[in-house]
Amino acid sequence: MVNIIMKETVPKQLQIQFFTKEQAKAKNYGKFFEGDYLQTCIIPAVGGNFCLMVGVGDGVADWMEVKNVYAKAVNASKAYTDTLTIPLLTSDQVAEELAGKERELIGAAFEGLLLACYEPAKYKSNPDTSGTMREIVLCGVMSDAENARILNEKKAFAEGIYFARDAVNSPSNLLRPMEYARRVKELFKELPAQVEIYDRAALVELGMEALLTVGKGSSYEPCLTVIRYLPQKDGVITALVGKGVTVDTGGYCVKASGSMEGIKGDMAGSAAVIAAMYTLAKAGGTKNTVAVIPMCENRISSDAMLPGDVISSYSGKTIEILNTDAEGRLILADAVAFAVRHEQAQRVLDIATLTGAAGTTFGKQMAPMLADGEEFYEEFVRAQHISGEHYVRLPFYKAHERMIESKWADVKNTGGDTCGTITAGLFIRVFAEGRQWIHLDIAGTAESYDSENSPAFYAYGGTGAGASTMYALCC
């Protein structure tokens, strides 16, 4: 991981300089640099040195934009240097609502720098190691105890995100469900959290028929991974439930050829949960949090589930399967019910790459959510403000609940051709059994292959979306 150094003074010669539009105009740079948000301009200097100008528009408006401008600076500099000096944004370069919040500003800057320095694992015989940032000096920042604590927290978070991104990017033949669980156990071995893995035999004993049904189409057995971080003897338990389908062919409702490239990343929700839990355990979060992660493959075989099948579940509720590519909600049904009944969670948040409609509608900068429980939702809104991630709450009504009623079972796993993101979430809500509940659909934000329309601190491939807000919610 890149070494970040804090330096109280700001040298006259900086490799990175930030400019608002007004500041750029005052410098009279002309049309080649006007200070627009995330606009960059490289100025070569004597001896192979350079200065990179980065625009902040009228002033960055939230913490996501702060992370963006720092990540943009790193991304635009990688080809020129492996060391960087960069200033802290000044009060006239941030919006009024961010002014005076120096610690938060420093934290967002650290996060943007660290996430931009992620280097994905590659499987080439001669990997290219150029473009790796080794040291960044953040100027205008005192090296005091509180800033050191913030940096250590952000490093822990970055380590979690790096793991999540590596997992999402892993080819499915190198990340079978039990191998995924083993990696998680290894990640937490030195931390104050308990990791328990329920193999196929344990799932049969528990009666997790929904998870087993999805997993039985593959010769690689499913499992359930539970991470318990319980710093308080008593107190509310929040469950984070993440979809961990390590490869999703769609089953007999096979995916279109254009969707096949992304089938290895259908466990991004679980990866984000793992990143959040890792940060909680390493940075010393104070709230009781349990992660419940169902892991499996969704493949086609003579034993795979079929449209029209009716199955049971851990909760005892029966499910009519109408679409085998709506498998994520099936395994989440068992995992959410397990979180409520076995782990005694009073609040449940599930996160998944669940519906294509979510990505089509909301793109790469935001994701839809559903919520049932205003107190929990208000806490989530505060966490979202801290993280800078953007979520849009979708409404739902009785009419939507009726869309997943089945004539043959207690509930069916699709609601028809409309309102797919809403009905997918409401299916999972059935198994939350009245607990305060939040559902995040990160189908659009979990992976990024378009740098122009994605946040600058995302990497090519897996992003770790959702982890920052979940950590802020549970820390």
C-alpha positions as CSV (number, residue, x, y, z in Angstrom):
1,M,0.0,0.0,0.0
2,V,1.2,3.5,-0.8
3,N,3.0,5.4,2.1
4,I,1.2,8.6,3.0
5,I,3.1,11.3,4.9
6,M,1.5,14.3,6.6
7,K,3.4,17.6,6.3
8,E,2.3,20.8,8.0
9,T,3.9,23.2,5.7
10,V,3.1,23.7,2.0
11,P,6.1,24.0,-0.3
12,K,6.1,26.6,-3.0
13,Q,6.6,24.0,-5.7
14,L,3.8,21.4,-5.6
15,Q,3.3,18.6,-8.1
16,I,-0.5,19.0,-7.7
17,Q,-2.4,22.3,-7.6
18,F,-6.2,22.7,-7.2
19,F,-8.1,25.5,-8.8
20,T,-11.6,26.7,-8.7
21,K,-13.0,28.3,-11.9
22,E,-12.6,31.7,-10.3
23,Q,-9.0,31.0,-9.4
24,A,-8.2,29.6,-12.8
25,K,-9.7,32.7,-14.4
26,A,-7.6,35.0,-12.2
27,K,-4.5,33.1,-13.4
28,N,-5.5,33.8,-17.0
29,Y,-4.8,30.3,-18.2
30,G,-7.3,30.8,-21.1
31,K,-9.3,28.0,-22.7
32,F,-6.7,25.2,-22.0
33,F,-7.6,25.2,-18.3
34,E,-10.7,26.8,-16.9
35,G,-10.9,25.0,-13.6
36,D,-13.9,22.9,-14.4
37,Y,-14.6,20.1,-11.9
38,L,-12.1,17.2,-12.5
39,Q,-10.5,19.0,-15.5
40,T,-6.8,18.4,-15.5
41,C,-3.8,19.9,-17.2
42,I,-0.2,18.8,-17.1
43,I,2.6,21.4,-17.3
44,P,6.1,19.9,-17.9
45,A,9.0,21.4,-16.0
46,V,12.8,21.3,-16.2
47,G,14.4,18.0,-15.3
48,G,11.4,15.8,-16.0
49,N,9.3,17.4,-13.3
50,F,5.7,18.4,-13.8
51,C,2.8,20.3,-12.3
52,L,-0.7,18.9,-12.6
53,M,-3.5,21.3,-12.3
54,V,-6.9,19.9,-11.2
55,G,-10.1,21.8,-11.4
56,V,-12.7,21.8,-8.5
57,G,-15.3,23.9,-10.3
58,D,-17.2,26.2,-8.0
59,G,-15.9,24.2,-5.0
60,V,-16.4,20.6,-4.1
61,A,-19.9,20.1,-2.7
62,D,-19.7,16.8,-0.7
63,W,-17.3,14.2,0.5
64,M,-17.6,12.1,-2.7
65,E,-16.4,15.0,-4.7
66,V,-13.5,15.5,-2.3
67,K,-12.5,11.9,-2.8
68,N,-12.9,12.3,-6.5
69,V,-10.5,15.3,-6.9
70,Y,-7.8,13.5,-4.9
71,A,-8.3,10.3,-6.8
72,K,-8.2,12.2,-10.1
73,A,-4.9,13.8,-9.1
74,V,-3.4,10.4,-8.5
75,N,-4.8,8.8,-11.6
76,A,-3.5,11.6,-13.8
77,S,0.0,11.5,-12.2
78,K,0.7,7.8,-12.3
79,A,2.3,7.8,-15.7
80,Y,4.8,10.5,-14.6
81,T,5.9,9.7,-11.1
82,D,5.7,7.2,-8.2
83,T,5.9,9.9,-5.6
84,L,3.6,12.9,-5.2
85,T,3.2,16.1,-3.2
86,I,-0.4,17.3,-2.9
87,P,-2.1,20.1,-0.8
88,L,-5.1,19.9,1.4
89,L,-8.0,21.8,-0.3
90,T,-8.4,25.3,1.1
91,S,-11.6,26.8,2.6
92,D,-12.3,28.7,-0.6
93,Q,-12.2,25.4,-2.7
94,V,-14.9,23.6,-0.8
95,A,-18.6,24.4,-0.5
96,E,-19.9,26.3,2.5
97,E,-21.4,23.2,4.1
98,L,-17.9,21.6,4.2
99,A,-16.1,24.6,5.4
100,G,-14.6,24.3,8.9
101,K,-14.7,20.4,8.9
102,E,-11.0,19.9,8.5
103,R,-10.8,16.4,10.1
104,E,-13.6,15.1,7.7
105,L,-11.8,16.8,4.8
106,I,-8.5,15.2,5.7
107,G,-10.2,11.8,6.0
108,A,-11.9,12.1,2.6
109,A,-8.6,13.2,1.1
110,F,-6.8,10.1,2.6
111,E,-9.6,7.8,1.3
112,G,-9.5,9.3,-2.3
113,L,-5.7,8.9,-2.4
114,L,-5.6,5.4,-1.1
115,L,-8.5,4.0,-3.2
116,A,-6.9,5.5,-6.3
117,C,-3.6,3.7,-5.6
118,Y,-5.3,0.3,-5.8
119,E,-3.5,-2.0,-8.3
120,P,-5.6,-5.0,-9.4
121,A,-4.3,-8.5,-9.3
122,K,-3.4,-9.6,-12.8
123,Y,-2.7,-13.1,-14.2
124,K,-0.3,-12.2,-17.0
125,S,2.9,-14.1,-17.3
126,N,4.8,-10.8,-17.4
127,P,2.8,-8.3,-15.3
128,D,3.3,-4.6,-15.8
129,T,4.3,-3.0,-12.5
130,S,4.6,0.6,-13.9
131,G,2.2,3.3,-12.7
132,T,2.4,2.1,-9.0
133,M,2.3,5.0,-6.6
134,R,4.8,4.5,-3.7
135,E,4.6,7.7,-1.6
136,I,2.3,10.7,-1.3
137,V,3.0,13.7,0.9
138,L,-0.3,15.5,1.9
139,C,0.7,19.1,2.7
140,G,-1.0,21.5,5.0
141,V,-1.9,18.7,7.5
142,M,-0.5,18.5,11.0
143,S,0.9,15.1,12.0
144,D,-1.0,14.9,15.3
145,A,-2.5,12.0,17.0
146,E,-6.0,12.5,15.7
147,N,-4.9,12.8,12.1
148,A,-2.7,9.7,12.6
149,R,-5.8,7.8,13.8
150,I,-7.8,9.0,10.8
151,L,-5.0,7.8,8.5
152,N,-4.9,4.4,10.2
153,E,-8.7,4.1,9.9
154,K,-8.6,4.9,6.2
155,K,-5.7,2.5,5.6
156,A,-7.8,-0.3,7.3
157,F,-10.7,0.7,5.0
158,A,-8.5,0.7,1.9
159,E,-7.2,-2.8,2.8
160,G,-10.8,-4.0,3.1
161,I,-11.7,-2.4,-0.3
162,Y,-8.6,-3.9,-1.9
163,F,-9.8,-7.3,-0.7
164,A,-13.3,-6.7,-2.1
165,R,-12.0,-5.5,-5.4
166,D,-9.7,-8.5,-5.8
167,A,-12.5,-10.8,-5.0
168,V,-14.9,-9.3,-7.5
169,N,-12.1,-9.3,-10.1
170,S,-11.2,-12.9,-9.4
171,P,-12.0,-15.4,-12.3
172,S,-14.8,-17.7,-11.1
173,N,-12.5,-20.8,-11.6
174,L,-10.2,-19.3,-9.0
175,L,-12.9,-18.3,-6.5
176,R,-15.2,-21.2,-5.8
177,P,-17.6,-20.7,-2.8
178,M,-15.5,-22.7,-0.2
179,E,-12.3,-21.0,-1.5
180,Y,-14.0,-17.6,-1.0
181,A,-15.0,-18.6,2.5
182,R,-11.4,-19.7,3.2
183,R,-10.0,-16.3,2.1
184,V,-12.4,-14.5,4.4
185,K,-11.3,-16.6,7.3
186,E,-7.7,-15.9,6.5
187,L,-8.4,-12.2,6.3
188,F,-9.8,-12.0,9.8
189,K,-7.5,-14.4,11.6
190,E,-5.6,-11.7,13.5
191,L,-8.7,-9.5,14.2
192,P,-11.2,-9.5,17.1
193,A,-14.0,-11.1,15.1
194,Q,-15.2,-14.7,14.8
195,V,-15.6,-16.3,11.4
196,E,-17.7,-19.4,11.2
197,I,-18.2,-21.4,7.9
198,Y,-21.3,-23.6,7.5
199,D,-20.6,-26.2,4.8
200,R,-23.1,-28.1,2.8
201,A,-23.8,-30.7,5.5
202,A,-24.4,-27.9,8.0
203,L,-26.8,-26.1,5.5
204,V,-28.8,-29.3,5.2
205,E,-29.0,-29.6,9.0
206,L,-30.1,-26.0,9.2
207,G,-32.8,-26.4,6.5
208,M,-31.4,-23.8,4.2
209,E,-33.2,-25.1,1.2
210,A,-33.2,-21.8,-0.8
211,L,-29.4,-21.6,-0.7
212,L,-29.0,-25.3,-1.3
213,T,-31.4,-25.2,-4.3
214,V,-29.4,-22.5,-6.0
215,G,-26.1,-24.2,-5.2
216,K,-27.1,-27.7,-6.3
217,G,-26.7,-26.9,-10.0
218,S,-22.9,-26.8,-9.4
219,S,-20.5,-29.5,-8.4
220,Y,-18.8,-26.8,-6.2
221,E,-20.7,-26.9,-3.0
222,P,-22.4,-23.8,-1.4
223,C,-21.6,-22.5,2.1
224,L,-22.6,-19.8,4.5
225,T,-20.0,-17.6,6.1
226,V,-20.8,-15.7,9.2
227,I,-18.6,-12.9,10.7
228,R,-19.4,-11.8,14.2
229,Y,-18.0,-8.6,15.6
230,L,-19.5,-8.0,19.0
231,P,-17.6,-5.4,21.0
232,Q,-20.5,-4.9,23.4
233,K,-21.8,-7.6,25.8
234,D,-25.3,-6.3,25.2
235,G,-26.9,-3.9,22.7
236,V,-28.5,-3.9,19.3
237,I,-27.1,-6.2,16.7
238,T,-27.1,-5.0,13.1
239,A,-26.8,-7.7,10.4
240,L,-25.1,-7.0,7.1
241,V,-26.2,-9.6,4.5
242,G,-24.3,-9.8,1.2
243,K,-25.0,-11.8,-1.9
244,G,-22.1,-14.1,-2.6
245,V,-22.8,-15.8,-6.0
246,T,-19.3,-16.4,-7.3
247,V,-20.5,-17.2,-10.8
248,D,-24.0,-16.6,-12.1
249,T,-24.9,-18.2,-15.5
250,G,-28.6,-17.5,-14.9
251,G,-29.3,-21.2,-14.7
252,Y,-31.8,-22.5,-17.1
253,C,-33.0,-18.9,-17.6
254,V,-29.5,-18.4,-19.1
255,K,-28.2,-14.9,-19.4
256,A,-27.8,-13.2,-22.8
257,S,-24.3,-13.4,-24.3
258,G,-23.7,-9.7,-23.7
259,S,-24.2,-10.2,-20.0
260,M,-21.8,-13.1,-19.6
261,E,-18.7,-11.1,-19.1
262,G,-19.8,-9.9,-15.7
263,I,-21.1,-13.2,-14.2
264,K,-18.0,-13.6,-12.0
265,G,-18.8,-10.4,-10.1
266,D,-22.2,-11.4,-8.8
267,M,-20.7,-11.6,-5.3
268,A,-19.9,-7.8,-5.1
269,G,-22.5,-7.3,-2.3
270,S,-20.8,-9.9,-0.1
271,A,-17.4,-8.4,-0.9
272,A,-18.6,-4.9,0.2
273,V,-19.9,-6.4,3.5
274,I,-16.5,-8.1,4.1
275,A,-14.7,-4.8,3.5
276,A,-17.0,-3.0,6.0
277,M,-16.6,-5.7,8.6
278,Y,-12.8,-5.8,8.2
279,T,-12.6,-2.0,8.8
280,L,-14.9,-2.3,11.9
281,A,-12.8,-5.0,13.4
282,K,-9.4,-3.4,12.6
283,A,-10.3,0.2,13.3
284,G,-12.2,-0.7,16.5
285,G,-15.9,0.0,15.8
286,T,-18.1,0.2,18.8
287,K,-21.4,-1.4,17.5
288,N,-22.3,-5.0,17.5
289,T,-22.4,-6.2,13.8
290,V,-22.8,-9.6,12.2
291,A,-22.2,-10.4,8.6
292,V,-24.1,-13.3,7.0
293,I,-22.9,-14.2,3.6
294,P,-24.4,-17.0,1.5
295,M,-21.9,-18.3,-1.1
296,C,-22.7,-20.5,-4.1
297,E,-22.6,-20.8,-7.9
298,N,-25.6,-20.7,-10.2
299,R,-25.0,-23.1,-13.0
300,I,-26.9,-25.4,-15.3
301,S,-27.0,-29.2,-14.6
302,S,-29.4,-32.1,-14.5
303,D,-30.0,-31.2,-10.9
304,A,-30.3,-27.5,-11.2
305,M,-33.5,-25.7,-10.3
306,L,-36.2,-25.1,-13.0
307,P,-38.8,-22.4,-13.5
308,G,-42.0,-23.7,-11.8
309,D,-40.2,-25.4,-9.0
310,V,-41.6,-24.8,-5.5
311,I,-39.1,-25.0,-2.6
312,S,-39.0,-24.4,1.1
313,S,-36.6,-22.1,3.0
314,Y,-34.8,-21.6,6.3
315,S,-37.8,-19.6,7.6
316,G,-40.2,-22.3,6.6
317,K,-41.9,-20.1,3.9
318,T,-42.4,-21.7,0.5
319,I,-41.1,-20.1,-2.7
320,E,-42.3,-20.5,-6.3
321,I,-39.3,-20.1,-8.7
322,L,-40.3,-18.4,-11.9
323,N,-36.9,-17.2,-13.0
324,T,-33.7,-19.1,-12.2
325,D,-31.7,-15.9,-12.9
326,A,-33.5,-14.3,-9.9
327,E,-31.3,-16.5,-7.7
328,G,-29.7,-13.8,-5.5
329,R,-33.0,-13.1,-3.7
330,L,-33.4,-16.8,-3.0
331,I,-30.1,-17.1,-1.1
332,L,-30.6,-13.8,0.6
333,A,-34.0,-15.0,1.8
334,D,-32.2,-17.8,3.8
335,A,-29.4,-15.5,4.9
336,V,-31.7,-12.7,6.2
337,A,-33.9,-15.2,8.0
338,F,-30.8,-16.7,9.6
339,A,-29.6,-13.2,10.7
340,V,-33.0,-12.6,12.3
341,R,-33.6,-16.0,13.9
342,H,-30.1,-17.4,14.6
343,E,-28.1,-14.2,15.1
344,Q,-30.9,-12.3,16.8
345,A,-30.3,-9.2,14.7
346,Q,-32.8,-6.4,15.4
347,R,-31.8,-4.5,12.2
348,V,-30.9,-6.0,8.8
349,L,-29.3,-4.4,5.8
350,D,-28.9,-6.6,2.7
351,I,-26.8,-5.6,-0.3
352,A,-26.6,-7.2,-3.7
353,T,-26.0,-6.9,-7.4
354,L,-29.7,-7.8,-7.8
355,T,-31.4,-6.3,-10.8
356,G,-30.2,-5.0,-14.2
357,A,-32.9,-2.3,-13.9
358,A,-31.0,-0.7,-11.0
359,G,-27.9,-0.2,-13.1
360,T,-29.8,0.9,-16.2
361,T,-31.9,3.5,-14.3
362,F,-29.3,4.9,-11.8
363,G,-26.0,4.4,-13.6
364,K,-22.6,4.4,-11.9
365,Q,-22.9,7.3,-9.5
366,M,-25.8,6.2,-7.4
367,A,-27.9,3.2,-6.4
368,P,-31.5,2.5,-5.4
369,M,-32.5,1.4,-2.0
370,L,-35.6,0.3,-0.1
371,A,-36.2,0.8,3.6
372,D,-38.7,-0.4,6.2
373,G,-38.1,1.3,9.5
374,E,-37.7,5.1,9.7
375,E,-35.2,5.1,12.6
376,F,-32.8,2.8,10.8
377,Y,-33.3,4.7,7.6
378,E,-32.4,8.0,9.3
379,E,-29.2,6.5,10.6
380,F,-28.4,5.3,7.1
381,V,-28.9,8.8,5.7
382,R,-26.4,10.1,8.2
383,A,-24.0,7.4,7.2
384,Q,-24.5,8.1,3.5
385,H,-23.6,11.8,4.2
386,I,-20.4,10.7,5.9
387,S,-19.4,8.3,3.1
388,G,-20.4,10.5,0.3
389,E,-22.1,7.6,-1.6
390,H,-25.4,8.4,-3.2
391,Y,-28.5,6.3,-2.7
392,V,-32.1,6.9,-3.8
393,R,-35.0,5.6,-1.7
394,L,-37.7,3.9,-3.8
395,P,-41.3,3.9,-2.5
396,F,-43.4,0.8,-2.3
397,Y,-47.0,0.1,-1.7
398,K,-49.4,-2.7,-1.2
399,A,-49.8,-3.0,-5.0
400,H,-46.1,-3.9,-5.2
401,E,-46.4,-6.5,-2.4
402,R,-49.2,-8.2,-4.2
403,M,-47.0,-8.5,-7.3
404,I,-44.9,-11.2,-5.6
405,E,-47.9,-13.2,-4.2
406,S,-48.0,-16.8,-5.6
407,K,-50.9,-19.0,-6.3
408,W,-48.8,-22.1,-5.4
409,A,-46.5,-21.0,-2.6
410,D,-46.1,-18.3,0.0
411,V,-44.2,-16.0,-2.3
412,K,-42.8,-16.1,-5.9
413,N,-39.3,-14.9,-6.8
414,T,-40.3,-12.4,-9.6
415,G,-43.0,-9.8,-9.7
416,G,-43.5,-9.6,-13.5
417,D,-42.2,-7.3,-16.2
418,T,-42.4,-4.0,-14.2
419,C,-41.0,-2.6,-11.0
420,G,-38.3,-5.3,-10.9
421,T,-36.0,-3.5,-8.5
422,I,-38.8,-2.8,-6.0
423,T,-40.3,-6.3,-6.1
424,A,-36.9,-7.9,-5.8
425,G,-36.3,-6.0,-2.6
426,L,-39.8,-6.7,-1.3
427,F,-39.2,-10.4,-1.8
428,I,-36.2,-10.2,0.6
429,R,-38.3,-8.1,3.0
430,V,-40.7,-11.0,3.5
431,F,-37.9,-12.9,5.3
432,A,-36.8,-10.0,7.5
433,E,-39.9,-10.8,9.6
434,G,-40.8,-7.3,10.6
435,R,-37.3,-6.2,11.6
436,Q,-36.0,-2.7,10.6
437,W,-34.7,-3.4,7.2
438,I,-32.7,-1.7,4.4
439,H,-32.0,-3.1,0.9
440,L,-29.3,-1.8,-1.4
441,D,-29.2,-2.8,-5.1
442,I,-25.6,-2.1,-6.3
443,A,-26.0,-3.7,-9.8
444,G,-24.8,-0.4,-11.4
445,T,-22.1,0.6,-9.0
446,A,-20.4,-2.7,-8.1
447,E,-18.2,-2.7,-11.2
448,S,-16.8,0.0,-13.3
449,Y,-15.5,-0.3,-16.9
450,D,-16.2,3.3,-18.0
451,S,-13.9,5.8,-16.3
452,E,-15.7,8.8,-17.9
453,N,-19.0,8.1,-16.1
454,S,-17.7,6.6,-12.8
455,P,-16.2,8.2,-9.7
456,A,-12.5,8.7,-10.1
457,F,-11.7,6.6,-7.0
458,Y,-13.2,3.6,-8.5
459,A,-10.9,1.1,-10.2
460,Y,-11.3,-0.8,-13.4
461,G,-13.5,-3.8,-12.4
462,G,-14.7,-4.2,-8.9
463,T,-15.3,-1.0,-6.9
464,G,-16.2,-1.9,-3.3
465,A,-19.4,0.2,-3.6
466,G,-21.5,0.1,-0.4
467,A,-18.7,-0.6,2.0
468,S,-18.1,3.0,3.0
469,T,-21.7,3.6,4.0
470,M,-22.1,0.3,5.8
471,Y,-18.9,1.1,7.8
472,A,-20.2,4.5,8.7
473,L,-23.5,3.0,9.7
474,C,-22.0,0.4,12.0
475,C,-18.9,2.1,13.4
